[in-house]
Amino acid sequence: MTATLHICRHCDSLITDPDDGVLVTHEHGNNGPGWDIYAHREHAHLVQPDPQLMHLLLRIRLAKAARST
């Protein structure tokens, strides 16, 4: 049986040691269950939220605030 390979979200390199990979988040998919996001143990605290997602959430909150006033 083959092991599942993961890519570090922070440095984009292959995580070769299964004990070194840390699950940092889960991204939902539009047409399916989505996927898990991994990082090297030493990079886990450096992983930031997706900037496009944060921009979209900010626009939604601003639009809701504008409608409520």
N, C-alpha and C positions, 0 to 999 in steps of 0.2 A: 504494500500500500504506500502511496506517495504522500508526503506531507504537504499541507497547504502553504503556499508562499505568500508573504505579506510584504508590502512596501511601506516604509516609514513616511508618514505625512510631512514631517519636518524636513528631512534631508533627501527624500525621494530615492533612497537606496534600499536594496533588498535586506530584509531581516532574516539572516541565515540561522540564527540560534532561536529556537522556539521559546526558550525561557527569557530571551531578551525583548520579545515583542509584548507590548502593552496595548490593550484595547482602550482607545481614548474617546471614541464617540461612535455613533451610528447615524448614517445618513439615510433618510427615507427615500425610496424611489417612487416615481410617478406611477409606474405600471407593475410594481412588484414589491417585494419585501425590503428592498434597499440593501445596504452593505455596511460592514463594520470597518472602522478606520483604526489603523494601528500605528504605533511609533516605537522607536527604540526606547528602552527604559530611561536612558539619560536624556532623551528628547521629549518625553511625554509632557513635561511642564512647559515646554516651549510651543506646543501646538496651539494655534489661535483658531477661533471660529472662522468659518468661510466668510471673507469680506463681502462677497456678492450677496450672501444670505443676510448679513447684518445690514447692508444698504437697503435691501428690499424690506426688511422688518422696520427699519427707520422710516421709510416712505409710507408704509401702511399706518404706523402709529401717528405720523404727522397728518395724514389724510383723515384719520379718525378724530384727531384733536380738532382739526379745522371744521369738521362737520358738527361737533358737539358744542361749539361756541357760537 
